[in-house]
């Protein structure tokens, strides 16, 4: 799930598009490392977002917020969850999610999607899914 930030210069707004796989991030604060995960977020905010998508334990085991995480270190479901955490940390008023929980079992995917959508309730969220179940308070288009 690659994340694309699109700067809409005329409005000053940003769209978060989570449609592919994140290739690399480093959430470290020290040693001049560039934080590609969430450049302006505090460590506590990163951990809260990771917990919301049930990925805090996995990132802690990989070395924490100072570790380099590359695409081949994550399963598809973990990569999806990592990008959902990035969406939570973004200030973008519009979030595009393309099958955000496709690689998770239905129970875990439903819980994470509902948690993420609750936390993004003050924004416009467009998500596509082939799953029969819809998240609460969503408009289903067929």
N, CA, C and O atoms as a GROMACS GRO file, in nm:
protein
  568
    1UNK      N    1   0.084  -0.116   0.000
    1UNK     CA    2   0.000   0.000   0.000
    1UNK      C    3   0.089   0.123   0.000
    1UNK      O    4   0.142   0.159   0.105
    2UNK      N    5   0.108   0.186  -0.112
    2UNK     CA    6   0.192   0.306  -0.122
    2UNK      C    7   0.108   0.428  -0.086
    2UNK      O    8  -0.006   0.441  -0.130
    3UNK      N    9   0.165   0.516  -0.007
    3UNK     CA   10   0.094   0.636   0.033
    3UNK      C   11   0.140   0.750  -0.055
    3UNK      O   12   0.260   0.772  -0.072
    4UNK      N   13   0.045   0.822  -0.110
    4UNK     CA   14   0.076   0.937  -0.193
    4UNK      C   15   0.012   1.059  -0.131
    4UNK      O   16  -0.110   1.062  -0.112
    5UNK      N   17   0.092   1.158  -0.099
    5UNK     CA   18   0.038   1.285  -0.051
    5UNK      C   19   0.030   1.378  -0.170
    5UNK      O   20   0.131   1.404  -0.236
    6UNK      N   21  -0.087   1.430  -0.196
    6UNK     CA   22  -0.108   1.517  -0.309
    6UNK      C   23  -0.135   1.656  -0.255
    6UNK      O   24  -0.237   1.678  -0.189
    7UNK      N   25  -0.047   1.750  -0.282
    7UNK     CA   26  -0.065   1.886  -0.234
    7UNK      C   27  -0.152   1.962  -0.332
    7UNK      O   28  -0.115   1.979  -0.449
    8UNK      N   29  -0.264   2.007  -0.287
    8UNK     CA   30  -0.353   2.085  -0.371
    8UNK      C   31  -0.327   2.232  -0.343
    8UNK      O   32  -0.391   2.293  -0.258
    9UNK      N   33  -0.231   2.289  -0.416
    9UNK     CA   34  -0.182   2.424  -0.389
    9UNK      C   35  -0.293   2.529  -0.386
    9UNK      O   36  -0.285   2.624  -0.308
   10UNK      N   37  -0.394   2.514  -0.469
   10UNK     CA   38  -0.497   2.617  -0.475
   10UNK      C   39  -0.582   2.622  -0.349
   10UNK      O   40  -0.639   2.727  -0.318
   11UNK      N   41  -0.592   2.512  -0.277
   11UNK     CA   42  -0.674   2.511  -0.157
   11UNK      C   43  -0.592   2.501  -0.030
   11UNK      O   44  -0.643   2.524   0.080
   12UNK      N   45  -0.464   2.466  -0.044
   12UNK     CA   46  -0.380   2.447   0.073
   12UNK      C   47  -0.413   2.320   0.148
   12UNK      O   48  -0.369   2.302   0.262
   13UNK      N   49  -0.490   2.231   0.087
   13UNK     CA   50  -0.528   2.107   0.153
   13UNK      C   51  -0.446   1.992   0.098
   13UNK      O   52  -0.385   2.002  -0.008
   14UNK      N   53  -0.446   1.883   0.171
   14UNK     CA   54  -0.373   1.764   0.130
   14UNK      C   55  -0.466   1.645   0.132
   14UNK      O   56  -0.553   1.634   0.217
   15UNK      N   57  -0.446   1.558   0.036
   15UNK     CA   58  -0.520   1.433   0.028
   15UNK      C   59  -0.424   1.321   0.064
   15UNK      O   60  -0.311   1.320   0.016
   16UNK      N   61  -0.467   1.228   0.147
   16UNK     CA   62  -0.387   1.109   0.175
   16UNK      C   63  -0.448   0.996   0.095
   16UNK      O   64  -0.565   0.963   0.112
   17UNK      N   65  -0.367   0.936   0.008
   17UNK     CA   66  -0.411   0.827  -0.077
   17UNK      C   67  -0.332   0.703  -0.037
   17UNK      O   68  -0.211   0.695  -0.061
   18UNK      N   69  -0.399   0.606   0.024
   18UNK     CA   70  -0.333   0.483   0.068
   18UNK      C   71  -0.376   0.370  -0.024
   18UNK      O   72  -0.477   0.304   0.002
   19UNK      N   73  -0.301   0.348  -0.131
   19UNK     CA   74  -0.345   0.250  -0.229
   19UNK      C   75  -0.244   0.141  -0.258
   19UNK      O   76  -0.281   0.040  -0.318
   20UNK      N   77  -0.121   0.155  -0.219
   20UNK     CA   78  -0.019   0.055  -0.250
   20UNK      C   79   0.062   0.024  -0.125
   20UNK      O   80   0.011   0.034  -0.014
   21UNK      N   81   0.186  -0.012  -0.141
   21UNK     CA   82   0.270  -0.053  -0.029
   21UNK      C   83   0.375   0.052   0.004
   21UNK      O   84   0.444   0.102  -0.085
   22UNK      N   85   0.386   0.084   0.130
   22UNK     CA   86   0.492   0.172   0.177
   22UNK      C   87   0.624   0.097   0.164
   22UNK      O   88   0.634  -0.017   0.207
   23UNK      N   89   0.723   0.160   0.104
   23UNK     CA   90   0.849   0.091   0.080
   23UNK      C   91   0.944   0.099   0.198
   23UNK      O   92   1.018   0.003   0.223
   24UNK      N   93   0.946   0.208   0.270
   24UNK     CA   94   1.041   0.221   0.379
   24UNK      C   95   0.997   0.336   0.470
   24UNK      O   96   0.942   0.436   0.423
   25UNK      N   97   1.020   0.321   0.597
   25UNK     CA   98   1.002   0.434   0.686
   25UNK      C   99   1.101   0.422   0.800
   25UNK      O  100   1.147   0.313   0.834
   26UNK      N  101   1.133   0.534   0.856
   26UNK     CA  102   1.208   0.536   0.980
   26UNK      C  103   1.139   0.638   1.068
   26UNK      O  104   1.130   0.756   1.032
   27UNK      N  105   1.092   0.596   1.180
   27UNK     CA  106   1.022   0.687   1.269
   27UNK      C  107   1.113   0.741   1.377
   27UNK      O  108   1.066   0.801   1.474
   28UNK      N  109   1.242   0.720   1.362
   28UNK     CA  110   1.336   0.763   1.464
   28UNK      C  111   1.352   0.914   1.472
   28UNK      O  112   1.336   0.984   1.372
   29UNK      N  113   1.383   0.961   1.589
   29UNK     CA  114   1.400   1.105   1.611
   29UNK      C  115   1.547   1.143   1.617
   29UNK      O  116   1.582   1.259   1.592
   30UNK      N  117   1.634   1.049   1.648
   30UNK     CA  118   1.774   1.082   1.672
   30UNK      C  119   1.864   1.056   1.553
   30UNK      O  120   1.821   1.001   1.451
   31UNK      N  121   1.987   1.095   1.567
   31UNK     CA  122   2.092   1.067   1.469
   31UNK      C  123   2.061   1.120   1.330
   31UNK      O  124   2.113   1.066   1.232
   32UNK      N  125   1.980   1.221   1.318
   32UNK     CA  126   1.952   1.281   1.189
   32UNK      C  127   1.868   1.195   1.097
   32UNK      O  128   1.862   1.224   0.977
   33UNK      N  129   1.804   1.091   1.148
   33UNK     CA  130   1.723   1.005   1.064
   33UNK      C  131   1.598   1.080   1.017
   33UNK      O  132   1.538   1.157   1.092
   34UNK      N  133   1.562   1.058   0.894
   34UNK     CA  134   1.442   1.121   0.839
   34UNK      C  135   1.323   1.034   0.873
   34UNK      O  136   1.324   0.914   0.847
   35UNK      N  137   1.222   1.093   0.931
   35UNK     CA  138   1.103   1.021   0.970
   35UNK      C  139   1.005   1.022   0.853
   35UNK      O  140   0.936   1.122   0.831
   36UNK      N  141   0.997   0.912   0.780
   36UNK     CA  142   0.904   0.902   0.669
   36UNK      C  143   0.768   0.852   0.714
   36UNK      O  144   0.670   0.857   0.639
   37UNK      N  145   0.760   0.803   0.836
   37UNK     CA  146   0.636   0.748   0.890
   37UNK      C  147   0.538   0.860   0.924
   37UNK      O  148   0.425   0.860   0.876
   38UNK      N  149   0.580   0.954   1.004
   38UNK     CA  150   0.495   1.066   1.046
   38UNK      C  151   0.587   1.179   1.091
   38UNK      O  152   0.616   1.191   1.210
   39UNK      N  153   0.633   1.262   0.998
   39UNK     CA  154   0.738   1.360   1.028
   39UNK      C  155   0.710   1.456   1.144
   39UNK      O  156   0.802   1.498   1.213
   40UNK      N  157   0.584   1.490   1.166
   40UNK     CA  158   0.553   1.591   1.267
   40UNK      C  159   0.488   1.533   1.393
   40UNK      O  160   0.444   1.608   1.480
   41UNK      N  161   0.481   1.401   1.402
   41UNK     CA  162   0.413   1.338   1.515
   41UNK      C  163   0.511   1.310   1.629
   41UNK      O  164   0.627   1.275   1.606
   42UNK      N  165   0.461   1.325   1.749
   42UNK     CA  166   0.538   1.287   1.868
   42UNK      C  167   0.540   1.134   1.879
   42UNK      O  168   0.452   1.067   1.826
   43UNK      N  169   0.639   1.082   1.947
   43UNK     CA  170   0.648   0.936   1.966
   43UNK      C  171   0.517   0.880   2.024
   43UNK      O  172   0.469   0.776   1.979
   44UNK      N  173   0.461   0.948   2.122
   44UNK     CA  174   0.339   0.898   2.184
   44UNK      C  175   0.224   0.890   2.084
   44UNK      O  176   0.142   0.797   2.090
   45UNK      N  177   0.217   0.985   1.993
   45UNK     CA  178   0.113   0.982   1.889
   45UNK      C  179   0.136   0.865   1.793
   45UNK      O  180   0.041   0.799   1.751
   46UNK      N  181   0.262   0.839   1.759
   46UNK     CA  182   0.294   0.726   1.672
   46UNK      C  183   0.252   0.595   1.738
   46UNK      O  184   0.190   0.510   1.674
   47UNK      N  185   0.284   0.579   1.866
   47UNK     CA  186   0.248   0.456   1.936
   47UNK      C  187   0.097   0.440   1.947
   47UNK      O  188   0.046   0.328   1.934
   48UNK      N  189   0.023   0.550   1.969
   48UNK     CA  190  -0.123   0.542   1.975
   48UNK      C  191  -0.181   0.498   1.841
   48UNK      O  192  -0.272   0.416   1.836
   49UNK      N  193  -0.129   0.554   1.732
   49UNK     CA  194  -0.177   0.516   1.599
   49UNK      C  195  -0.144   0.370   1.569
   49UNK      O  196  -0.227   0.298   1.514
   50UNK      N  197  -0.024   0.327   1.605
   50UNK     CA  198   0.014   0.188   1.584
   50UNK      C  199  -0.072   0.094   1.666
   50UNK      O  200  -0.108  -0.014   1.620
   51UNK      N  201  -0.106   0.132   1.788
   51UNK     CA  202  -0.194   0.050   1.872
   51UNK      C  203  -0.333   0.042   1.812
   51UNK      O  204  -0.397  -0.064   1.818
   52UNK      N  205  -0.382   0.151   1.755
   52UNK     CA  206  -0.516   0.154   1.695
   52UNK      C  207  -0.529   0.053   1.581
   52UNK      O  208  -0.638   0.002   1.555
   53UNK      N  209  -0.418   0.026   1.512
   53UNK     CA  210  -0.420  -0.069   1.401
   53UNK      C  211  -0.354  -0.202   1.438
   53UNK      O  212  -0.321  -0.283   1.352
   54UNK      N  213  -0.337  -0.224   1.569
   54UNK     CA  214  -0.283  -0.349   1.624
   54UNK      C  215  -0.145  -0.383   1.567
   54UNK      O  216  -0.118  -0.498   1.532
   55UNK      N  217  -0.060  -0.281   1.557
   55UNK     CA  218   0.073  -0.301   1.503
   55UNK      C  219   0.182  -0.257   1.599
   55UNK      O  220   0.301  -0.267   1.567
   56UNK      N  221   0.145  -0.209   1.716
   56UNK     CA  222   0.244  -0.159   1.811
   56UNK      C  223   0.341  -0.267   1.856
   56UNK      O  224   0.461  -0.242   1.867
   57UNK      N  225   0.292  -0.387   1.882
   57UNK     CA  226   0.379  -0.496   1.923
   57UNK      C  227   0.478  -0.536   1.815
   57UNK      O  228   0.594  -0.566   1.844
   58UNK      N  229   0.433  -0.537   1.692
   58UNK     CA  230   0.519  -0.576   1.579
   58UNK      C  231   0.630  -0.474   1.558
   58UNK      O  232   0.745  -0.512   1.535
   59UNK      N  233   0.598  -0.345   1.567
   59UNK     CA  234   0.699  -0.241   1.548
   59UNK      C  235   0.796  -0.242   1.667
   59UNK      O  236   0.916  -0.223   1.648
   60UNK      N  237   0.745  -0.262   1.787
   60UNK     CA  238   0.832  -0.271   1.905
   60UNK      C  239   0.931  -0.386   1.888
   60UNK      O  240   1.050  -0.372   1.917
   61UNK      N  241   0.882  -0.502   1.841
   61UNK     CA  242   0.968  -0.618   1.822
   61UNK      C  243   1.073  -0.596   1.712
   61UNK      O  244   1.179  -0.658   1.715
   62UNK      N  245   1.042  -0.509   1.617
   62UNK     CA  246   1.135  -0.482   1.506
   62UNK      C  247   1.238  -0.375   1.543
   62UNK      O  248   1.325  -0.343   1.462
   63UNK      N  249   1.229  -0.321   1.663
   63UNK     CA  250   1.328  -0.221   1.705
   63UNK      C  251   1.268  -0.088   1.744
   63UNK      O  252   1.341   0.006   1.775
   64UNK      N  253   1.137  -0.079   1.744
   64UNK     CA  254   1.071   0.043   1.789
   64UNK      C  255   1.071   0.154   1.685
   64UNK      O  256   1.093   0.130   1.566
   65UNK      N  257   1.046   0.272   1.731
   65UNK     CA  258   1.031   0.387   1.641
   65UNK      C  259   1.163   0.433   1.580
   65UNK      O  260   1.162   0.518   1.491
   66UNK      N  261   1.274   0.379   1.625
   66UNK     CA  262   1.403   0.415   1.566
   66UNK      C  263   1.450   0.313   1.463
   66UNK      O  264   1.561   0.326   1.410
   67UNK      N  265   1.369   0.214   1.434
   67UNK     CA  266   1.408   0.108   1.341
   67UNK      C  267   1.371   0.143   1.198
   67UNK      O  268   1.271   0.210   1.172
   68UNK      N  269   1.454   0.096   1.106
   68UNK     CA  270   1.418   0.103   0.964
   68UNK      C  271   1.329  -0.017   0.936
   68UNK      O  272   1.366  -0.130   0.966
   69UNK      N  273   1.215   0.009   0.880
   69UNK     CA  274   1.124  -0.098   0.841
   69UNK      C  275   1.112  -0.091   0.689
   69UNK      O  276   1.072   0.012   0.634
   70UNK      N  277   1.146  -0.200   0.623
   70UNK     CA  278   1.136  -0.204   0.478
   70UNK      C  279   1.022  -0.296   0.439
   70UNK      O  280   0.979  -0.381   0.517
   71UNK      N  281   0.973  -0.278   0.317
   71UNK     CA  282   0.856  -0.349   0.269
   71UNK      C  283   0.867  -0.500   0.287
   71UNK      O  284   0.770  -0.564   0.327
   72UNK      N  285   0.983  -0.558   0.258
   72UNK     CA  286   0.996  -0.703   0.266
   72UNK      C  287   0.998  -0.756   0.409
   72UNK      O  288   1.000  -0.877   0.431
   73UNK      N  289   0.998  -0.666   0.508
   73UNK     CA  290   0.994  -0.707   0.648
   73UNK      C  291   0.850  -0.723   0.698
   73UNK      O  292   0.828  -0.775   0.807
   74UNK      N  293   0.754  -0.678   0.619
   74UNK     CA  294   0.615  -0.678   0.662
   74UNK      C  295   0.530  -0.766   0.572
   74UNK      O  296   0.554  -0.777   0.452
   75UNK      N  297   0.430  -0.829   0.631
   75UNK     CA  298   0.330  -0.899   0.550
   75UNK      C  299   0.243  -0.793   0.483
   75UNK      O  300   0.251  -0.675   0.517
   76UNK      N  301   0.162  -0.834   0.387
   76UNK     CA  302   0.072  -0.738   0.321
   76UNK      C  303  -0.024  -0.674   0.422
   76UNK      O  304  -0.051  -0.554   0.415
   77UNK      N  305  -0.075  -0.755   0.513
   77UNK     CA  306  -0.166  -0.702   0.615
   77UNK      C  307  -0.098  -0.602   0.706
   77UNK      O  308  -0.157  -0.501   0.744
   78UNK      N  309   0.028  -0.630   0.743
   78UNK     CA  310   0.103  -0.536   0.827
   78UNK      C  311   0.131  -0.407   0.753
   78UNK      O  312   0.123  -0.299   0.811
   79UNK      N  313   0.164  -0.416   0.625
   79UNK     CA  314   0.188  -0.295   0.545
   79UNK      C  315   0.061  -0.211   0.536
   79UNK      O  316   0.066  -0.089   0.544
   80UNK      N  317  -0.053  -0.278   0.518
   80UNK     CA  318  -0.180  -0.205   0.516
   80UNK      C  319  -0.205  -0.135   0.648
   80UNK      O  320  -0.244  -0.018   0.651
   81UNK      N  321  -0.183  -0.205   0.757
   81UNK     CA  322  -0.205  -0.146   0.889
   81UNK      C  323  -0.110  -0.032   0.916
   81UNK      O  324  -0.149   0.067   0.978
   82UNK      N  325   0.014  -0.043   0.871
   82UNK     CA  326   0.110   0.065   0.888
   82UNK      C  327   0.062   0.191   0.816
   82UNK      O  328   0.071   0.301   0.871
   83UNK      N  329   0.011   0.175   0.696
   83UNK     CA  330  -0.038   0.291   0.624
   83UNK      C  331  -0.166   0.348   0.685
   83UNK      O  332  -0.190   0.468   0.679
   84UNK      N  333  -0.248   0.263   0.744
   84UNK     CA  334  -0.366   0.314   0.815
   84UNK      C  335  -0.321   0.399   0.935
   84UNK      O  336  -0.382   0.502   0.965
   85UNK      N  337  -0.215   0.356   1.003
   85UNK     CA  338  -0.161   0.436   1.114
   85UNK      C  339  -0.113   0.571   1.062
   85UNK      O  340  -0.135   0.674   1.126
   86UNK      N  341  -0.049   0.572   0.946
   86UNK     CA  342  -0.004   0.699   0.886
   86UNK      C  343  -0.122   0.790   0.856
   86UNK      O  344  -0.114   0.911   0.874
   87UNK      N  345  -0.232   0.731   0.810
   87UNK     CA  346  -0.352   0.811   0.783
   87UNK      C  347  -0.404   0.875   0.912
   87UNK      O  348  -0.446   0.990   0.912
   88UNK      N  349  -0.400   0.798   1.021
   88UNK     CA  350  -0.445   0.852   1.149
   88UNK      C  351  -0.360   0.970   1.194
   88UNK      O  352  -0.410   1.064   1.255
   89UNK      N  353  -0.230   0.966   1.162
   89UNK     CA  354  -0.138   1.071   1.204
   89UNK      C  355  -0.137   1.190   1.109
   89UNK      O  356  -0.083   1.296   1.142
   90UNK      N  357  -0.196   1.176   0.994
   90UNK     CA  358  -0.201   1.283   0.896
   90UNK      C  359  -0.308   1.385   0.936
   90UNK      O  360  -0.404   1.352   1.004
   91UNK      N  361  -0.289   1.507   0.892
   91UNK     CA  362  -0.390   1.612   0.915
   91UNK      C  363  -0.475   1.634   0.791
   91UNK      O  364  -0.555   1.727   0.787
   92UNK      N  365  -0.459   1.549   0.692
   92UNK     CA  366  -0.533   1.566   0.566
   92UNK      C  367  -0.684   1.559   0.588
   92UNK      O  368  -0.731   1.471   0.660
   93UNK      N  369  -0.758   1.650   0.527
   93UNK     CA  370  -0.903   1.648   0.544
   93UNK      C  371  -0.972   1.543   0.458
   93UNK      O  372  -1.089   1.512   0.479
   94UNK      N  373  -0.900   1.487   0.359
   94UNK     CA  374  -0.956   1.386   0.270
   94UNK      C  375  -0.863   1.265   0.268
   94UNK      O  376  -0.744   1.277   0.238
   95UNK      N  377  -0.918   1.147   0.300
   95UNK     CA  378  -0.840   1.024   0.306
   95UNK      C  379  -0.903   0.923   0.210
   95UNK      O  380  -1.022   0.896   0.216
   96UNK      N  381  -0.819   0.869   0.119
   96UNK     CA  382  -0.864   0.769   0.023
   96UNK      C  383  -0.805   0.634   0.063
   96UNK      O  384  -0.683   0.620   0.072
   97UNK      N  385  -0.891   0.536   0.085
   97UNK     CA  386  -0.846   0.402   0.126
   97UNK      C  387  -0.895   0.300   0.024
   97UNK      O  388  -1.016   0.288   0.002
   98UNK      N  389  -0.805   0.229  -0.038
   98UNK     CA  390  -0.840   0.127  -0.135
   98UNK      C  391  -0.823  -0.010  -0.070
   98UNK      O  392  -0.710  -0.056  -0.050
   99UNK      N  393  -0.933  -0.074  -0.039
   99UNK     CA  394  -0.933  -0.204   0.028
   99UNK      C  395  -0.835  -0.207   0.145
   99UNK      O  396  -0.740  -0.285   0.145
  100UNK      N  397  -0.858  -0.123   0.244
  100UNK     CA  398  -0.760  -0.104   0.351
  100UNK      C  399  -0.737  -0.223   0.443
  100UNK      O  400  -0.636  -0.228   0.513
  101UNK      N  401  -0.828  -0.319   0.446
  101UNK     CA  402  -0.811  -0.435   0.534
  101UNK      C  403  -0.824  -0.566   0.456
  101UNK      O  404  -0.859  -0.670   0.514
  102UNK      N  405  -0.797  -0.561   0.328
  102UNK     CA  406  -0.813  -0.678   0.240
  102UNK      C  407  -0.731  -0.798   0.284
  102UNK      O  408  -0.777  -0.911   0.269
  103UNK      N  409  -0.612  -0.778   0.337
  103UNK     CA  410  -0.524  -0.889   0.372
  103UNK      C  411  -0.532  -0.930   0.519
  103UNK      O  412  -0.440  -0.993   0.571
  104UNK      N  413  -0.641  -0.893   0.585
  104UNK     CA  414  -0.662  -0.930   0.725
  104UNK      C  415  -0.781  -1.023   0.735
  104UNK      O  416  -0.868  -1.022   0.649
  105UNK      N  417  -0.785  -1.104   0.841
  105UNK     CA  418  -0.903  -1.187   0.859
  105UNK      C  419  -1.022  -1.095   0.887
  105UNK      O  420  -1.003  -0.984   0.938
  106UNK      N  421  -1.143  -1.138   0.854
  106UNK     CA  422  -1.260  -1.051   0.862
  106UNK      C  423  -1.282  -0.986   0.999
  106UNK      O  424  -1.317  -0.868   1.006
  107UNK      N  425  -1.263  -1.062   1.106
  107UNK     CA  426  -1.286  -1.006   1.240
  107UNK      C  427  -1.186  -0.896   1.273
  107UNK      O  428  -1.224  -0.789   1.318
  108UNK      N  429  -1.057  -0.923   1.250
  108UNK     CA  430  -0.955  -0.823   1.278
  108UNK      C  431  -0.972  -0.703   1.186
  108UNK      O  432  -0.963  -0.588   1.230
  109UNK      N  433  -0.997  -0.728   1.058
  109UNK     CA  434  -1.015  -0.619   0.963
  109UNK      C  435  -1.131  -0.529   0.998
  109UNK      O  436  -1.121  -0.407   0.988
  110UNK      N  437  -1.242  -0.588   1.038
  110UNK     CA  438  -1.360  -0.510   1.077
  110UNK      C  439  -1.331  -0.423   1.198
  110UNK      O  440  -1.368  -0.306   1.202
  111UNK      N  441  -1.265  -0.481   1.298
  111UNK     CA  442  -1.232  -0.404   1.418
  111UNK      C  443  -1.140  -0.287   1.389
  111UNK      O  444  -1.162  -0.176   1.437
  112UNK      N  445  -1.036  -0.314   1.310
  112UNK     CA  446  -0.942  -0.207   1.277
  112UNK      C  447  -1.009  -0.100   1.191
  112UNK      O  448  -0.992   0.019   1.217
  113UNK      N  449  -1.084  -0.142   1.089
  113UNK     CA  450  -1.150  -0.044   1.002
  113UNK      C  451  -1.246   0.044   1.081
  113UNK      O  452  -1.247   0.166   1.062
  114UNK      N  453  -1.325  -0.015   1.168
  114UNK     CA  454  -1.419   0.064   1.248
  114UNK      C  455  -1.345   0.161   1.341
  114UNK      O  456  -1.388   0.275   1.357
  115UNK      N  457  -1.236   0.115   1.401
  115UNK     CA  458  -1.156   0.202   1.488
  115UNK      C  459  -1.096   0.319   1.409
  115UNK      O  460  -1.102   0.434   1.454
  116UNK      N  461  -1.041   0.289   1.292
  116UNK     CA  462  -0.981   0.394   1.209
  116UNK      C  463  -1.086   0.493   1.163
  116UNK      O  464  -1.065   0.614   1.169
  117UNK      N  465  -1.200   0.443   1.117
  117UNK     CA  466  -1.305   0.534   1.070
  117UNK      C  467  -1.359   0.622   1.182
  117UNK      O  468  -1.393   0.738   1.159
  118UNK      N  469  -1.368   0.568   1.305
  118UNK     CA  470  -1.410   0.651   1.418
  118UNK      C  471  -1.311   0.764   1.442
  118UNK      O  472  -1.350   0.878   1.468
  119UNK      N  473  -1.182   0.731   1.434
  119UNK     CA  474  -1.080   0.833   1.459
  119UNK      C  475  -1.070   0.933   1.344
  119UNK      O  476  -1.018   1.043   1.364
  120UNK      N  477  -1.118   0.898   1.226
  120UNK     CA  478  -1.117   0.989   1.112
  120UNK      C  479  -1.254   1.053   1.090
  120UNK      O  480  -1.280   1.107   0.982
  121UNK      N  481  -1.340   1.048   1.190
  121UNK     CA  482  -1.478   1.095   1.175
  121UNK      C  483  -1.489   1.243   1.140
  121UNK      O  484  -1.592   1.285   1.086
  122UNK      N  485  -1.387   1.321   1.169
  122UNK     CA  486  -1.392   1.464   1.138
  122UNK      C  487  -1.339   1.495   0.998
  122UNK      O  488  -1.320   1.612   0.964
  123UNK      N  489  -1.315   1.392   0.918
  123UNK     CA  490  -1.262   1.410   0.783
  123UNK      C  491  -1.349   1.338   0.682
  123UNK      O  492  -1.436   1.259   0.718
  124UNK      N  493  -1.324   1.365   0.557
  124UNK     CA  494  -1.390   1.292   0.450
  124UNK      C  495  -1.305   1.169   0.422
  124UNK      O  496  -1.186   1.180   0.393
  125UNK      N  497  -1.367   1.052   0.430
  125UNK     CA  498  -1.296   0.927   0.403
  125UNK      C  499  -1.370   0.855   0.291
  125UNK      O  500  -1.490   0.830   0.299
  126UNK      N  501  -1.295   0.821   0.188
  126UNK     CA  502  -1.349   0.741   0.078
  126UNK      C  503  -1.272   0.610   0.079
  126UNK      O  504  -1.150   0.608   0.067
  127UNK      N  505  -1.346   0.500   0.094
  127UNK     CA  506  -1.277   0.372   0.089
  127UNK      C  507  -1.352   0.276  -0.001
  127UNK      O  508  -1.475   0.276  -0.006
  128UNK      N  509  -1.276   0.194  -0.070
  128UNK     CA  510  -1.334   0.094  -0.157
  128UNK      C  511  -1.310  -0.043  -0.095
  128UNK      O  512  -1.208  -0.066  -0.030
  129UNK      N  513  -1.405  -0.133  -0.117
  129UNK     CA  514  -1.391  -0.267  -0.062
  129UNK      C  515  -1.480  -0.362  -0.140
  129UNK      O  516  -1.589  -0.325  -0.184
  130UNK      N  517  -1.433  -0.484  -0.156
  130UNK     CA  518  -1.514  -0.590  -0.215
  130UNK      C  519  -1.585  -0.670  -0.107
  130UNK      O  520  -1.666  -0.758  -0.137
  131UNK      N  521  -1.556  -0.641   0.018
  131UNK     CA  522  -1.617  -0.713   0.130
  131UNK      C  523  -1.765  -0.682   0.137
  131UNK      O  524  -1.809  -0.570   0.111
  132UNK      N  525  -1.842  -0.784   0.172
  132UNK     CA  526  -1.987  -0.768   0.179
  132UNK      C  527  -2.028  -0.676   0.294
  132UNK      O  528  -2.128  -0.605   0.284
  133UNK      N  529  -1.952  -0.677   0.402
  133UNK     CA  530  -1.989  -0.594   0.516
  133UNK      C  531  -1.941  -0.451   0.496
  133UNK      O  532  -1.833  -0.427   0.443
  134UNK      N  533  -2.022  -0.358   0.539
  134UNK     CA  534  -1.984  -0.217   0.533
  134UNK      C  535  -1.962  -0.168   0.675
  134UNK      O  536  -2.019  -0.222   0.770
  135UNK      N  537  -1.881  -0.068   0.687
  135UNK     CA  538  -1.860  -0.007   0.818
  135UNK      C  539  -1.984   0.074   0.853
  135UNK      O  540  -2.057   0.118   0.764
  136UNK      N  541  -2.010   0.092   0.983
  136UNK     CA  542  -2.127   0.171   1.024
  136UNK      C  543  -2.119   0.314   0.971
  136UNK      O  544  -2.010   0.369   0.951
  137UNK      N  545  -2.233   0.372   0.948
  137UNK     CA  546  -2.244   0.512   0.904
  137UNK      C  547  -2.174   0.538   0.772
  137UNK      O  548  -2.114   0.645   0.753
  138UNK      N  549  -2.180   0.442   0.681
  138UNK     CA  550  -2.120   0.460   0.550
  138UNK      C  551  -2.228   0.452   0.443
  138UNK      O  552  -2.333   0.390   0.463
  139UNK      N  553  -2.201   0.513   0.332
  139UNK     CA  554  -2.289   0.507   0.216
  139UNK      C  555  -2.232   0.404   0.122
  139UNK      O  556  -2.116   0.413   0.083
  140UNK      N  557  -2.312   0.306   0.085
  140UNK     CA  558  -2.264   0.200  -0.002
  140UNK      C  559  -2.310   0.229  -0.144
  140UNK      O  560  -2.429   0.249  -0.169
  141UNK      N  561  -2.215   0.231  -0.237
  141UNK     CA  562  -2.243   0.252  -0.378
  141UNK      C  563  -2.219   0.122  -0.451
  141UNK      O  564  -2.117   0.056  -0.427
  142UNK      N  565  -2.309   0.083  -0.537
  142UNK     CA  566  -2.290  -0.041  -0.613
  142UNK      C  567  -2.292  -0.014  -0.761
  142UNK      O  568  -2.277  -0.106  -0.841
   0.00000   0.00000   0.00000
